[in-house]
Amino acid sequence: HDRLIQFFRALLLEAERAHTVGEYDNAETLYLRAIRSAGRHKITHEEAQGAELAGIFYYERGLLQKSKPYLMLAAERYRQWGSVFLANRVGDFMVAQGFNLFPDQDQETAEDEFTTNLHGNSKKRHPGS
C-alpha cells in the first residue's frame, strides 16, 4: 500500500513539474494516469489530491469547463475520505473563482468528456457504484 502511494505521489510530482515547465500534454497525461490509478486501487485521498491538482491545472490554463468536474471530484473524494476541511477548501476555491456549484447546461458535456478522459469510456462513475 505504501509503495502505491509513493507511486501516485511520484506521478503527481512529475505532473506538477511538467505543468511548471510548460509541458502541458505530458502534465495532463500524468495527472489523468495518477487519478485513474488511485481510483482503480481505491486510494481515495490520492484520487482526491490528483483531481484537485488537475482541476487547478485546467483552471490556470483557462479551461474552466474542463476544470470544474475535476474539482468537484476532488471535493467528493475528500468527503468520502473523511476530510470535510479539504472538501470545503476545494469548494471555497470554486466559489471564489466564480464556479457555479450546481449543474448547468454545459456541465453534462464536460462531465462526459471528463469521464471519457478519466476512465477511457463513456460510463459515468458515481460514488458507491
Backbone hydrogen bonds, N-H to C=O, Kabsch-Sander energy under -0.5 kcal/mol:
donor,donor_aa,acceptor,acceptor_aa,energy
5,I,1,H,-2.1
6,Q,2,D,-2.3
7,F,3,R,-2.1
8,F,4,L,-2.6
9,R,5,I,-2.5
10,A,6,Q,-2.2
11,L,7,F,-2.2
12,L,8,F,-2.5
13,L,9,R,-2.7
14,E,10,A,-2.4
15,A,11,L,-2.4
16,E,12,L,-2.7
17,R,13,L,-2.3
18,A,14,E,-2.6
19,H,15,A,-2.6
20,T,16,E,-2.5
21,V,17,R,-2.0
22,G,19,H,-1.2
23,E,18,A,-2.8
24,Y,22,G,-1.6
27,A,23,E,-2.6
28,E,24,Y,-2.7
29,T,25,D,-2.1
30,L,26,N,-2.4
31,Y,27,A,-2.8
32,L,28,E,-2.5
33,R,29,T,-2.3
34,A,30,L,-2.4
35,I,31,Y,-2.6
36,R,32,L,-2.8
37,S,33,R,-2.5
38,A,34,A,-2.5
39,G,35,I,-2.6
40,R,36,R,-2.4
41,H,37,S,-1.9
42,K,39,G,-1.1
43,I,38,A,-2.8
44,T,42,K,-1.1
46,E,43,I,-0.6
47,E,43,I,-2.0
48,A,44,T,-2.6
49,Q,45,H,-2.2
50,G,46,E,-2.5
51,A,47,E,-2.5
52,E,48,A,-2.6
53,L,49,Q,-2.6
54,A,50,G,-2.5
55,G,51,A,-2.6
56,I,52,E,-2.3
57,F,53,L,-2.4
58,Y,54,A,-2.6
59,Y,55,G,-2.4
60,E,56,I,-3.0
61,R,57,F,-1.0
62,G,59,Y,-2.0
63,L,58,Y,-2.8
64,L,62,G,-1.1
67,S,63,L,-2.0
68,K,64,L,-2.2
70,Y,66,K,-0.7
70,Y,67,S,-0.5
71,L,67,S,-2.2
72,M,68,K,-2.7
73,L,69,P,-2.3
74,A,70,Y,-2.5
75,A,71,L,-2.3
76,E,72,M,-2.3
77,R,73,L,-3.0
78,Y,74,A,-2.7
79,R,75,A,-2.1
80,Q,76,E,-2.3
81,W,77,R,-2.2
82,G,78,Y,-0.9
82,G,79,R,-0.7
83,S,78,Y,-2.7
84,V,82,G,-1.0
87,A,83,S,-2.1
88,N,84,V,-2.9
89,R,85,F,-2.2
90,V,86,L,-2.1
91,G,87,A,-2.3
92,D,88,N,-3.2
93,F,89,R,-2.1
94,M,90,V,-2.4
95,V,91,G,-2.5
96,A,92,D,-2.8
97,Q,93,F,-1.7
98,G,95,V,-1.5
99,F,94,M,-2.8
101,L,99,F,-0.6
107,Q,104,D,-1.0
108,E,104,D,-0.7
108,E,105,Q,-0.5
110,A,106,D,-2.0
111,E,107,Q,-3.2
112,D,108,E,-2.3
113,E,109,T,-2.3
114,F,110,A,-2.7
115,T,111,E,-2.9
116,T,112,D,-2.4
117,N,113,E,-2.8
118,L,114,F,-2.9
119,H,115,T,-2.9
120,G,116,T,-1.8
121,N,115,T,-0.7
126,H,124,K,-0.6
129,S,126,H,-2.0
